[in-house]
Amino acid sequence: MDTAIPANEEHRCALGIEIGSRGLRAALVTRDAQIVESVRGISAPLTAQSAMDQTFDLVEQLLEHPHARSWIVETIGVAFGGPVDAGRGVTIEGIRAAGFESYPLAGLLEDRFGVPVTLENDARAAAYGEYRFGTGRGSHGMLYMQFGIGVGGGILLDGRLLRGAGMTAGEFGHMPVSATGPRCSCGKPGHLEAYVSELVLLRRAQAELDDLTTAASQTDNLTIEEVFAEDAAPEVAAIAGEATQMIGMAIANLVTALSCDSVVLGGYAGRVGSAFIAAVRARVRQHALESALRRLIVSPAQLGADAALLGVTALAIHKLDAGGELGHVVM
């Protein structure tokens, strides 16, 4: 049976949903980006059907919270961990879950809960969150780069969130940075993700450390903070240095081409310390056109794990206020 969102005129808010490789999350978010209530799923779904089943359960659990009963949900925003067609409300594919090929995710949620749904890629949603409420506030052109299991992000120019004809705007992880480098998760050689994703860095650093130690003392609990630590072993420091070099070169290309005034670094960039940000800044200065650097600020993200939820609910509210259109958000 379909579940109607409880109607109460006392307060109005948006419902934000995250569906990603690290699991599920749902939250009630006010128009001024305050999270009222939030709940998380226990495990990452393996299929589209299990993701939807868990999402329905999670939303109903959230709406049963006593505090939630005083709010009316006007709209739903969904941040999805994979490529999406935002205009049609359809996922293109699921990177780590089966069944999301051409999957009508927004329509299913609309049918279930009876309010309009906005779907966006999670990294682009996080970019919009940082632009509206975080480090990117006030910028004219902002790049957001998110480093984690993969490498994604978003581009905002003069208030416009770019998606592109193929919905790949912000897929920075698949930018070639070497003609003959290691193969990316997509199968092509030399992409940025093959050098700087968290899993790649941990695997390479661990292999170097294992070569330096006896079998009895080997460990597999290395953290990304240790990879970028100032006292890391020289072999590990070399891997970290290569990563910042590749990131800096990629950003230099982007800011020179797009003339951005803000670069916001999220994901593990916010956890590994200020030395990482400083190293990336130095590499950008080394490689970018001088005139592109005059107003450029490179900074860590501010919103952390809330960026995608805050961004996608802001997109959903904007679309609602624009009468169902995406407004200034460019398709």
ABEGO torsion letter per residue (X at the ends): XBBBBBBBAABBBBBBBBBBAAEBBBBBBBAAGBBABBBBBABBBABAAAAAAAAAAAAAAAAABAAAAABBBABBBBBBBEBBBAAAGBBABBAABBGABGBBAAAAAAAAAGBBBBBBBAAAAAAAAAAAABAABGBABBBBBBBBABBBEBBBBGGBBBAEAAGABGBAAABBABAABBBBAAGBBGBAAAAABAAAAAAAAAAAAAAABBAAABBAABBAAAAABAABBAAAAAAAAAAAAAAAAAAAAAAAAAGBABBBBBEAAAAAEAAAAAAAAAAAAAABBAAAAAABBBBBBAAEAAAAAAAAAAAAAAAAAAGGBAEABBX
